[in-house]
Amino acid sequence: MWDMFTNSVTLFFQGSLFADPPKVYRQIAIGAAAIVILLFLLASIGLPVWLAAIVAGLCGGVLQPYLFKDLKYR
C-alpha cells in the first residue's frame, strides 16, 4: 500500500500520473478558489471562522468528484 502511494505521488509531481496535467492543475485551482470564496462569504455574513472553514471544507469535498470526473490517468 505504501509503495502504491509513493509511486502515485512521484508520478504526480513528475507530471506523468494524468494524461493532461494542465487540466488537473486547473481543476485543483477551481476547487481551491471555490473553497476560499465560500470561506470568505460565510465569514463575512457572521459565521465564526471555525464553522465557516468546516462548511467550506465540506462543500469543497463534495465539489472534488464533480471536478475530477473527466480526468484520465496514464
N, C-alpha and C positions, 0 to 999 in steps of 0.2 A: 504494500500500500504506500509506504514511504517513497519507494523508488518511482512509482507512478506519479506521485505528487511532485517530486523533484524534477522528473522528466518533463512534466507538463509546464511547470514554472520556467524551466530552462528554455523550452521551445517557445513559450510566450514571450520571454524577454529577447529571444533571438529573432522574433518575428516570423517563426515557422509554424506556429500552432494553428493559426487560422489562414484560410485561403486569401482573405482580403483584410490585412491588418489595419489599413486606414479606416475601413468601415467599423471595425471593432473599437478603435480609439474614439471615433465619432460617437458611437452608441454609448460608450462609457461616459464621455463628456456630456452628452444629452442627459443621461441619468443623474450624473452628479449635479449638473446645473438645475435640474428639476428639484432635487432634494434641497439644494441651497436656497432656491427661490421660495419653496414651500416653508422651509425653516424660518426665513425672514418674515414671510407673510404671517405665519402663525404667531411668531414672537411679537410682531408689530400690532396684532389685534389684542394682545394682552395675555396670551397664554404664558405660563412660566417657561423658561428656556429649556428646562429638562423635559417637560411634557411636549413642547414643540419639536425637540430633537427626536423623541421616541416616535411621535406621529409621522414626522418627515422620513425617518428611517424605515418605518413600516411601509409607508407609501412607496418609497424608493425600492424596497424589496419586492413589492408587488409589481412594480414597473419593469424590473430587470428581465423577467421571462419574456415579456412583450417586446422589449428592445432587442433581445438576443435570439429571437425565434428563427430568424433567417440567416444566421451566421453559419458558414461552412468551415469544417475542420479539414486539415490536410491529412 
